[in-house]
C-alpha cells in the first residue's frame, strides 16, 4: 500500500523573542492536502544567524518526518516516493545539502 508523499514546511524567526534572544521554529507536515502534524516553539538555543535558526527548525521537521515514517511502516503503509522538505532560507538549504558543513 502506498500513500501520497509527505510534504513538510519549516521556518524560523531569527531572535524573535526580545527577552531571551531565542528564535521560534516551526514546521507543518502534510500528506496530500491535509495537515497531519505541526509544531511551533521557542528553540532551545540562541541562534547567532538566521541560517542556524532555519537549519534548527528543519532538523526538528526532519525528526518528525522520520518518526511518522516509522509509525506508518509499523501499520503497513510504505512510503515509496521522495520526501519533500521546503526551507525558505537559501543558506540553510545549502547547509542541508553539504554534509561536511556544520551550522553553528
C-alpha positions in Angstrom: 0.0 0.0 0.0 1.4 3.4 -1.0 0.4 6.9 0.2 0.9 10.4 -1.1 4.4 11.8 -0.3 4.9 13.8 2.9 5.4 17.4 2.2 6.9 19.4 5.0 7.5 23.1 5.5 9.8 24.5 8.1 10.5 28.1 9.1 12.0 30.2 11.9 12.2 33.8 13.0 15.7 34.8 13.9 15.9 36.2 17.5 12.2 36.8 17.6 11.9 36.7 21.4 13.0 40.1 22.6 13.5 38.9 26.2 15.7 35.9 25.6 17.0 36.4 22.0 15.9 32.9 21.0 14.1 32.1 17.8 10.8 30.5 17.2 11.0 27.5 14.9 8.2 25.5 13.4 7.1 23.0 10.9 4.0 21.7 9.1 3.7 18.1 7.8 1.1 17.4 5.1 0.0 14.2 3.3 -1.8 15.2 0.1 -3.6 18.4 1.0 -4.2 17.6 4.7 -2.1 18.9 7.6 -1.3 15.9 9.8 1.3 17.3 12.2 2.7 20.7 13.1 4.7 22.4 15.8 5.8 26.0 16.7 8.0 26.6 19.7 10.9 28.6 21.1 14.2 27.0 20.1 16.4 25.7 22.9 19.4 27.6 21.6 20.2 31.2 20.8 20.9 31.1 17.1 23.7 33.5 16.0 22.4 33.6 12.5 19.2 33.2 10.6 20.8 30.2 8.9 21.2 28.4 12.2 17.7 29.2 13.3 16.2 27.9 10.0 18.5 24.9 10.0 17.5 24.0 13.5 13.8 24.2 12.5 14.5 22.0 9.5 16.2 19.4 11.7 13.2 19.2 14.0 10.9 18.8 11.0 13.2 16.0 9.7 13.0 14.2 13.0 9.2 14.4 12.9 9.1 13.0 9.3 11.2 10.0 10.2 9.1 9.3 13.3 6.0 9.4 11.2 7.5 7.2 8.6 8.4 4.6 11.2 4.9 4.8 12.6 3.3 4.3 9.2 5.7 1.5 8.4 4.6 -0.3 11.6 0.9 -0.2 10.4 1.8 -1.4 6.9 1.9 1.9 4.9 5.2 2.1 3.0 6.5 5.4 1.6 8.0 4.9 -1.8 8.3 8.5 -3.0 10.9 11.1 -2.1 10.2 13.2 1.0 9.9 16.9 0.4 11.1 19.5 2.9 10.6 23.1 2.0 13.0 25.5 3.6 12.8 29.2 2.6 16.3 30.2 3.6 18.9 29.7 0.9 21.9 29.4 3.3 20.1 26.8 5.4 19.3 24.8 2.2 23.0 24.8 1.3 23.9 23.5 4.8 21.5 20.6 4.4 23.0 19.7 1.1 26.6 19.8 2.2 27.3 17.2 4.9 30.8 18.5 5.6 29.5 21.9 6.7 28.2 22.2 10.3 25.9 25.1 11.1 26.9 26.9 14.3 
